[in-house]
Amino acid sequence: MPRLGWRWLLAVSSVPSFTVLLFYGFAPESPRYLCLKGRTSDAENVFKKIAMVNQTKLPSGVLVCDQMTKPDEEFAPLENTQLLSSKKNQTTVSKSFFSSLTLFSSKLMNTTLLLWVVYFGNAFSYYGIILLTSELSSSQGSCGSIALHSENSVDASLYRDVFVTSFAELPGLVLSAILVDRIGRKLSMALMFVLGCIFLLPLVIHQHEILTTLLLFGARMCIIGTFTIAGIYCPEEFRFFSSHSRLRDGA
């Protein structure tokens, strides 16, 4: 941006979005969508590919759909759609949905409030680190890092630091993928929150520019990891309560 301007930056940044079109033909369609459209054979082929990649076999049974739409009808997904049922025993799934009011029931109130705190902490930390990067990389700010900046190098230093810290999300995603199934969701989030705090604490006082960038890199790496794990933990937690409730109702 300091050399070519923001228009060239936007133009170059749009290139990765267009490259996604190259992979459009390789992306499989949702089996649930195909099943609701009556294209059960196509849905079965997708399931077979998934089973092959995971080196497993599909369960015995026939792929059926309780709600199907014609090709010219608008698709309307239903939560109680049954995709796989046995030939011998095709049971009807009870009609229930996980409405927003259920989140505030007596059984889920504590979980809902705790997850709100987790997501608030993630959002506050993540975007705070992004804003902090620009503040600490600017020699004009009151929190600027210790470095000798000339007027011509201020912008270059700012964009360089933002560029470097942005790459922290890649190892953060890899680290969260390694930890999430090995030590659990809760412990992974707690560990990465603590590490993120440790990286941020030295920034309370002025640090050298290189050390500041490294600390921001580590903090952003940890926070993006907690954000990713929270995205896994949240639906799993509510799905467990929803499934447990249905099982008790059925019993």
C-alpha positions as CSV (number, residue, x, y, z in Angstrom):
1,M,0.0,0.0,0.0
2,P,2.8,2.6,0.7
3,R,4.1,2.1,-2.9
4,L,1.0,1.4,-5.0
5,G,-2.0,2.6,-3.0
6,W,-5.1,0.9,-1.6
7,R,-6.6,0.2,-5.1
8,W,-3.8,-2.2,-6.0
9,L,-4.0,-3.8,-2.6
10,L,-7.7,-4.6,-3.1
11,A,-7.0,-5.9,-6.6
12,V,-4.3,-8.2,-5.5
13,S,-6.3,-9.3,-2.5
14,S,-9.2,-10.4,-4.7
15,V,-7.0,-12.9,-6.6
16,P,-7.4,-15.7,-4.1
17,S,-11.1,-15.4,-4.2
18,F,-11.1,-16.0,-7.9
19,T,-8.9,-19.0,-7.6
20,V,-11.6,-20.7,-5.5
21,L,-13.6,-21.0,-8.8
22,L,-10.9,-23.5,-10.0
23,F,-11.9,-25.9,-7.3
24,Y,-15.7,-25.4,-7.7
25,G,-16.0,-28.6,-9.8
26,F,-14.2,-30.7,-7.2
27,A,-16.4,-29.6,-4.2
28,P,-19.1,-32.2,-3.5
29,E,-22.7,-31.1,-3.0
30,S,-24.4,-31.6,0.4
31,P,-25.9,-35.1,0.6
32,R,-28.8,-33.7,2.6
33,Y,-29.6,-31.2,-0.1
34,L,-29.4,-33.9,-2.8
35,C,-31.6,-36.2,-0.7
36,L,-34.3,-33.6,-0.2
37,K,-34.2,-32.9,-3.9
38,G,-34.9,-36.6,-4.6
39,R,-31.4,-37.2,-6.0
40,T,-30.7,-40.1,-3.6
41,S,-28.3,-41.8,-6.0
42,D,-26.1,-38.7,-6.1
43,A,-26.3,-38.5,-2.3
44,E,-25.2,-42.1,-2.0
45,N,-22.2,-41.5,-4.2
46,V,-21.2,-38.6,-2.0
47,F,-21.5,-40.8,1.1
48,K,-19.4,-43.5,-0.6
49,K,-16.6,-41.0,-1.4
50,I,-16.7,-39.8,2.3
51,A,-16.5,-43.4,3.5
52,M,-13.7,-44.2,1.2
53,V,-11.7,-41.1,2.3
54,N,-12.2,-42.1,6.0
55,Q,-11.4,-45.8,5.2
56,T,-14.6,-47.1,6.5
57,K,-17.9,-48.6,5.2
58,L,-21.3,-47.2,5.1
59,P,-23.9,-48.7,7.5
60,S,-26.4,-51.1,6.0
61,G,-29.7,-49.5,5.1
62,V,-31.5,-47.5,2.5
63,L,-31.1,-43.8,2.0
64,V,-34.5,-42.3,2.4
65,C,-35.9,-38.8,2.9
66,D,-39.2,-38.0,4.7
67,Q,-39.4,-34.6,3.0
68,M,-38.6,-34.2,-0.7
69,T,-39.1,-31.2,-3.0
70,K,-39.5,-31.1,-6.7
71,P,-36.6,-29.7,-8.8
72,D,-38.5,-26.4,-9.4
73,E,-39.5,-25.9,-5.8
74,E,-37.5,-23.8,-3.4
75,F,-35.4,-25.7,-1.0
76,A,-36.4,-25.5,2.6
77,P,-34.3,-27.5,5.0
78,L,-36.0,-29.2,7.8
79,E,-34.2,-30.3,11.0
80,N,-36.3,-33.5,11.5
81,T,-35.3,-34.9,8.1
82,Q,-34.3,-38.6,8.3
83,L,-31.5,-39.4,5.9
84,L,-30.6,-43.0,6.7
85,S,-32.9,-45.7,8.0
86,S,-32.8,-49.5,8.0
87,K,-35.0,-51.6,5.7
88,K,-36.4,-53.5,8.7
89,N,-36.9,-50.7,11.1
90,Q,-37.7,-47.2,9.7
91,T,-38.7,-45.1,12.7
92,T,-40.0,-41.6,12.6
93,V,-37.9,-38.9,14.2
94,S,-39.9,-36.9,16.7
95,K,-40.6,-33.4,15.6
96,S,-38.5,-31.1,17.7
97,F,-36.4,-28.1,17.1
98,F,-33.7,-26.3,19.1
99,S,-35.2,-22.8,19.2
100,S,-33.5,-19.8,20.6
101,L,-35.8,-19.9,23.7
102,T,-34.4,-23.3,24.6
103,L,-31.0,-21.8,25.1
104,F,-32.4,-19.9,28.1
105,S,-34.1,-23.0,29.7
106,S,-33.1,-24.0,33.2
107,K,-30.9,-26.9,31.9
108,L,-29.0,-24.8,29.4
109,M,-28.9,-21.3,31.0
110,N,-25.5,-21.9,32.6
111,T,-24.0,-23.3,29.4
112,T,-25.4,-20.5,27.3
113,L,-24.0,-17.8,29.6
114,L,-20.6,-19.5,29.8
115,L,-20.3,-19.8,26.1
116,W,-21.3,-16.1,25.7
117,V,-18.4,-15.2,28.0
118,V,-16.0,-17.5,25.9
119,Y,-17.1,-15.9,22.6
120,F,-16.9,-12.4,24.1
121,G,-13.4,-13.1,25.3
122,N,-12.4,-14.5,21.9
123,A,-13.8,-11.6,20.0
124,F,-12.5,-9.0,22.3
125,S,-9.0,-10.5,22.3
126,Y,-8.8,-11.2,18.6
127,Y,-9.9,-7.8,17.3
128,G,-8.1,-6.1,20.2
129,I,-4.9,-7.7,19.1
130,I,-5.5,-6.5,15.5
131,L,-6.1,-2.9,16.6
132,L,-3.2,-3.2,19.1
133,T,-0.9,-4.2,16.2
134,S,-1.5,-0.9,14.4
135,E,-1.2,1.1,17.5
136,L,2.1,-0.5,18.6
137,S,3.6,-0.3,15.1
138,S,3.0,3.4,14.8
139,S,5.6,5.8,16.2
140,Q,3.0,8.5,16.5
141,G,0.9,6.5,19.0
142,S,1.4,6.8,22.7
143,C,2.0,3.0,22.9
144,G,4.5,2.9,20.0
145,S,7.3,0.3,20.3
146,I,10.9,1.4,20.8
147,A,12.4,1.9,17.4
148,L,13.9,4.7,15.3
149,H,11.3,5.4,12.7
150,S,11.7,8.0,9.9
151,E,8.6,9.6,8.5
152,N,8.9,7.6,5.3
153,S,9.2,4.3,7.1
154,V,6.3,4.6,9.5
155,D,3.7,3.3,7.0
156,A,6.0,0.5,5.8
157,S,6.6,-0.7,9.3
158,L,2.9,-0.7,10.1
159,Y,1.9,-2.8,7.1
160,R,4.9,-5.1,7.6
161,D,3.9,-5.8,11.2
162,V,0.3,-6.4,10.3
163,F,1.4,-8.7,7.5
164,V,3.7,-10.7,9.8
165,T,1.1,-11.1,12.6
166,S,-1.6,-12.1,10.1
167,F,0.4,-15.2,9.3
168,A,0.1,-16.2,13.0
169,E,-3.3,-17.6,12.2
170,L,-1.9,-20.5,10.2
171,P,0.1,-22.1,13.0
172,G,-2.7,-21.2,15.4
173,L,-5.1,-23.3,13.3
174,V,-2.6,-26.2,13.1
175,L,-2.0,-26.0,16.9
176,S,-5.7,-26.1,17.7
177,A,-6.2,-29.1,15.4
178,I,-3.4,-31.0,17.2
179,L,-4.6,-30.2,20.7
180,V,-8.4,-30.3,20.4
181,D,-8.7,-34.1,20.2
182,R,-5.7,-34.9,22.3
183,I,-6.3,-32.9,25.5
184,G,-10.0,-32.0,25.0
185,R,-11.9,-28.9,24.1
186,K,-12.0,-27.2,27.4
187,L,-8.4,-27.7,28.3
188,S,-7.3,-26.6,24.9
189,M,-9.2,-23.3,25.1
190,A,-7.9,-22.7,28.7
191,L,-4.3,-23.4,27.7
192,M,-4.4,-21.2,24.6
193,F,-6.1,-18.4,26.5
194,V,-3.4,-18.5,29.2
195,L,-0.6,-18.5,26.6
196,G,-2.3,-15.6,24.8
197,C,-2.3,-13.7,28.1
198,I,1.4,-14.5,28.6
199,F,2.3,-13.1,25.2
200,L,0.3,-9.9,25.8
201,L,1.6,-9.1,29.3
202,P,5.1,-7.9,28.3
203,L,3.4,-5.4,26.0
204,V,2.2,-3.4,29.0
205,I,5.6,-1.6,28.8
206,H,7.4,-0.5,25.7
207,Q,9.3,-3.2,24.0
208,H,11.6,-3.3,21.0
209,E,9.9,-3.4,17.6
210,I,11.0,-7.0,16.8
211,L,10.0,-8.3,20.2
212,T,6.7,-6.5,20.0
213,T,5.9,-8.1,16.6
214,L,6.9,-11.6,18.0
215,L,4.7,-11.2,21.0
216,L,1.7,-10.0,18.9
217,F,2.4,-13.0,16.6
218,G,2.2,-15.4,19.5
219,A,-0.9,-13.8,21.0
220,R,-2.8,-13.8,17.7
221,M,-1.8,-17.5,17.1
222,C,-3.3,-18.5,20.5
223,I,-6.5,-16.5,20.2
224,I,-7.4,-17.7,16.7
225,G,-6.9,-21.2,18.1
226,T,-9.4,-20.6,20.9
227,F,-11.8,-19.1,18.4
228,T,-11.6,-22.3,16.3
229,I,-12.0,-24.6,19.2
230,A,-14.9,-22.7,20.5
231,G,-16.6,-23.1,17.1
232,I,-16.2,-26.8,17.6
233,Y,-17.2,-27.0,21.2
234,C,-20.3,-24.9,21.1
235,P,-22.4,-26.9,18.6
236,E,-21.2,-30.2,20.1
237,E,-22.3,-29.0,23.6
238,F,-25.8,-28.0,22.5
239,R,-26.2,-31.0,20.2
240,F,-25.4,-33.3,23.2
241,F,-28.2,-31.7,25.3
242,S,-30.6,-31.8,22.3
243,S,-29.9,-35.5,21.7
244,H,-30.0,-36.4,25.4
245,S,-33.4,-34.7,25.7
246,R,-34.8,-36.6,22.7
247,L,-33.6,-39.9,24.1
248,R,-35.3,-39.3,27.4
249,D,-38.5,-38.2,25.7
250,G,-38.4,-41.4,23.6
251,A,-37.7,-43.5,26.7
